[in-house]
Amino acid sequence: MRLCFHVFVFFTHSLSSSPYLILGYQVFNAALPKTWLTQAHAAAASAIQRYRETEPVTHANGVSLGEFAQASPHRNPSVDGSAFLNEPYIIGDLLAVDRCFGPLLSEPALWSIAASLLDVELRHVVFHYSNLTRKPAGIGPSISWHRDAETTYFCPDDDRFLRLLIPLQGMSQENGGTAVMPGSHLNKIRKNELDGSAVIYPSLAAGDVLAIHPQLLHGGEPNRSSKERDVLIVQFGVSGAGFRYQETMELGSLHARDTFIAL
């Protein structure tokens, strides 16, 4: 019932007055049912364990936390990367890693949120990619301030795309949760001009959804707490868009939901 309530409220409000367009981000509380969260925990735990066991598929689509710490020590100070070479920081191409992610990524609520924020009919929404980004308790790295529109991976020509962040545990500043600079998608403030007093750390419960505008400046601090912080990230776009950057095609990329669920 809570899921229906939140989706109904969202669709009955004008997009022009939505927090997403005004602030550059929007939180959807209790957007996903408990059954989805239970299945997501199981799929993530399996993928993480398989990475630790050096399974080829997960390693081929992942980033080692230890190697990342060695390559970018400023992002994870005081962490000895050599001790965490088989600890995953990012696991990508989730459908290829485990088909159990299929029903999770095809969850209607996610596609409906994307369609509404992108202001298109559901049939025009396409999947771009997904990954599991982790900040393990005590050793999670920071994420530098950036705009998704400036990345060089699966980036369309225009701003008709977005990322949905779904925490599998509670997410806040305490455990390295995502930080946002409200309104930075409109004023295009530079990273070196950030006003720290204006930075917001949205507090999310497991199963909430945080939608991020591609021009919004966002980042995150290291996780030095005793709490895990695993986040499922899904990028959606609009069918027919051109791309500035499109390194690889993941399983499911550029599929609308009706063909995505058949993969």
C-alpha positions in Angstrom: 0.0 0.0 0.0 2.8 2.5 0.8 4.3 1.9 -2.7 1.0 2.7 -4.4 0.7 5.9 -2.2 4.1 7.2 -3.1 3.7 6.5 -6.8 0.2 8.1 -6.9 1.4 11.2 -5.1 4.3 11.6 -7.6 2.1 11.3 -10.7 -0.5 13.8 -9.5 2.1 16.6 -9.0 3.2 18.9 -11.8 6.7 18.0 -13.0 7.5 21.8 -13.2 7.2 22.1 -9.5 9.0 18.8 -8.6 12.0 18.8 -6.3 13.9 17.1 -9.1 13.7 20.1 -11.4 14.0 22.7 -8.7 16.8 21.1 -6.6 18.3 18.7 -9.0 17.5 15.6 -6.9 14.5 13.9 -5.4 14.0 11.3 -2.7 11.2 8.7 -3.1 10.5 7.2 0.3 9.5 3.5 0.5 9.4 3.3 -3.3 10.3 -0.4 -3.3 8.5 -3.2 -1.6 10.2 -5.3 1.1 10.2 -8.3 -1.2 12.3 -6.4 -3.7 14.8 -5.4 -0.9 15.1 -8.9 0.3 15.9 -10.2 -3.2 18.3 -7.3 -3.8 20.2 -8.1 -0.6 20.6 -11.7 -1.6 21.7 -10.9 -5.2 24.2 -8.3 -3.9 25.6 -10.6 -1.2 26.1 -13.4 -3.8 27.9 -11.1 -6.3 30.1 -9.7 -3.5 31.1 -13.2 -2.3 31.8 -14.4 -5.8 34.1 -11.4 -6.4 35.9 -12.2 -3.2 36.4 -15.7 -4.5 37.9 -14.3 -7.7 35.2 -15.5 -10.0 36.2 -14.4 -13.5 32.8 -12.8 -14.5 32.5 -10.6 -11.4 36.2 -9.6 -11.6 35.9 -8.8 -15.3 33.0 -6.4 -14.5 34.3 -5.1 -11.2 36.7 -2.6 -9.6 38.8 -3.8 -6.7 38.6 -1.6 -3.6 42.3 -2.4 -2.9 43.5 -1.5 -6.4 41.4 1.7 -6.3 42.9 2.7 -3.0 46.4 2.1 -4.4 45.7 4.1 -7.5 43.9 7.0 -5.7 45.1 7.1 -2.1 43.7 10.5 -1.6 40.2 9.0 -2.1 40.7 6.4 0.7 43.3 7.8 3.1 44.8 5.4 5.7 43.5 2.3 4.0 46.1 -0.2 2.9 45.0 -1.3 -0.5 47.1 -4.4 -0.6 44.9 -5.9 2.2 41.7 -5.5 0.1 42.6 -6.6 -3.4 39.7 -9.0 -3.5 37.1 -6.7 -1.9 34.8 -5.2 -4.5 34.3 -1.5 -4.8 32.1 -1.6 -7.9 30.5 -4.5 -9.6 29.0 -3.6 -13.0 27.0 -5.2 -15.8 24.8 -6.8 -13.2 22.6 -8.8 -15.6 25.7 -10.5 -17.0 26.9 -11.2 -13.5 23.7 -12.7 -12.2 20.3 -13.0 -13.9 18.8 -12.6 -10.4 19.3 -8.9 -11.0 16.8 -9.0 -13.9 13.6 -8.8 -11.9 15.1 -6.2 -9.6 16.1 -3.9 -12.5 12.8 -4.4 -14.3 10.8 -3.3 -11.1 8.0 -1.1 -12.5 8.4 1.6 -9.8 12.0 2.3 -11.1 10.9 2.7 -14.7 7.8 4.8 -13.7 10.0 7.2 -11.7 12.3 7.5 -14.7 9.5 8.1 -17.1 8.0 10.8 -14.9 11.2 12.7 -14.2 12.3 12.5 -17.9 8.8 13.6 -18.9 8.3 10.9 -21.5 5.9 7.9 -21.9 7.1 4.7 -20.3 7.6 3.1 -23.6 10.3 5.7 -24.5 12.4 5.0 -21.4 15.5 2.8 -22.0 17.9 1.1 -19.6 21.5 2.3 -19.9 23.5 0.4 -17.2 23.6 -0.6 -13.6 26.2 -1.3 -11.0 26.6 -2.0 -7.3 28.8 0.7 -5.7 30.1 -0.1 -2.2 31.5 1.8 0.7 32.3 -1.1 3.1 32.2 -0.2 6.8 35.4 1.4 7.9 37.2 1.3 4.5 34.8 2.8 2.0 36.4 5.4 -0.3 35.2 8.9 -1.0 33.5 9.8 -4.3 34.8 13.1 -5.7 32.4 15.9 -6.6 31.2 15.5 -10.2 28.3 15.8 -12.6 27.1 12.6 -14.4 26.8 14.6 -17.6 30.6 15.0 -17.6 31.5 11.4 -17.2 32.9 9.4 -20.1 30.8 6.2 -19.7 27.5 5.9 -21.4 26.8 9.6 -21.5 24.1 10.9 -23.9 24.4 14.1 -26.0 21.9 15.9 -23.9 20.5 15.8 -20.4 17.7 13.4 -21.0 19.0 10.8 -18.7 19.2 10.3 -14.9 20.6 8.0 -12.3 18.6 6.3 -9.5 20.5 5.4 -6.3 18.9 2.7 -4.2 20.6 2.1 -0.9 20.5 -1.5 0.4 21.1 -0.2 3.9 20.3 3.1 5.4 22.4 5.9 3.9 23.4 9.2 5.5 26.5 11.3 6.0 27.6 9.0 8.8 28.3 6.1 6.5 29.5 8.0 3.5 26.2 8.7 1.9 25.8 10.8 -1.2 26.2 14.5 -0.8 24.4 17.0 -3.1 24.7 20.7 -3.9 21.0 21.7 -4.4 20.4 23.8 -7.5 23.8 23.2 -9.0 22.2 21.7 -12.1 20.9 25.2 -12.9 23.7 27.6 -11.9 26.5 25.3 -13.2 28.6 26.2 -10.2 32.2 24.9 -10.4 33.5 22.2 -8.0 36.1 24.6 -6.6 33.3 27.1 -5.8 31.3 24.8 -3.6 29.8 26.4 -0.5 30.2 23.7 2.1 27.4 25.1 4.3 24.9 24.5 1.5 25.8 20.8 0.9 23.0 18.4 1.8 23.3 14.7 2.7 19.9 13.2 2.0 19.1 10.6 4.6 17.6 7.5 3.0 16.3 4.2 4.4 16.9 0.9 2.7 14.6 0.7 -0.3 14.2 4.5 -0.8 15.2 5.9 -4.2 17.4 9.0 -4.8 17.0 10.5 -8.3 20.0 12.5 -9.5 19.8 15.1 -12.3 22.8 14.6 -14.8 23.9 18.2 -14.1 23.8 18.1 -10.3 27.1 18.3 -8.5 27.3 15.4 -6.0 29.9 13.3 -4.3 30.5 11.7 -0.9 32.9 11.3 2.0 34.7 8.1 3.0 32.9 5.6 5.1 34.7 5.3 8.4 31.6 4.2 10.4 30.7 0.7 11.5 27.8 0.6 9.0 27.9 -0.8 5.5 26.8 1.3 2.5 25.9 -0.7 -0.6 24.0 1.2 -3.3 22.4 -0.1 -6.5 22.8 2.5 -9.2 20.6 2.4 -12.4 20.9 4.9 -15.3 17.9 5.4 -17.5 17.6 7.5 -20.7 15.3 8.2 -23.6 15.1 6.0 -26.7 16.8 7.5 -29.8 19.3 9.6 -28.0 22.8 10.1 -29.3 25.9 9.5 -27.2 29.0 11.5 -26.5 30.5 8.5 -24.8 29.5 4.9 -24.8 32.4 2.7 -23.9 30.6 -0.6 -23.8 27.1 -2.1 -24.2 26.0 -3.9 -21.1 23.5 -6.7 -21.2 20.2 -4.9 -21.4 21.5 -1.6 -22.6 19.1 0.6 -24.7 16.2 -1.8 -24.1 12.8 -0.5 -23.2 11.2 -2.4 -20.3 9.0 -4.7 -22.5 12.1 -6.2 -24.1 14.3 -5.8 -21.1 12.2 -8.2 -19.0 12.4 -10.8 -21.8 16.2 -10.9 -21.7 
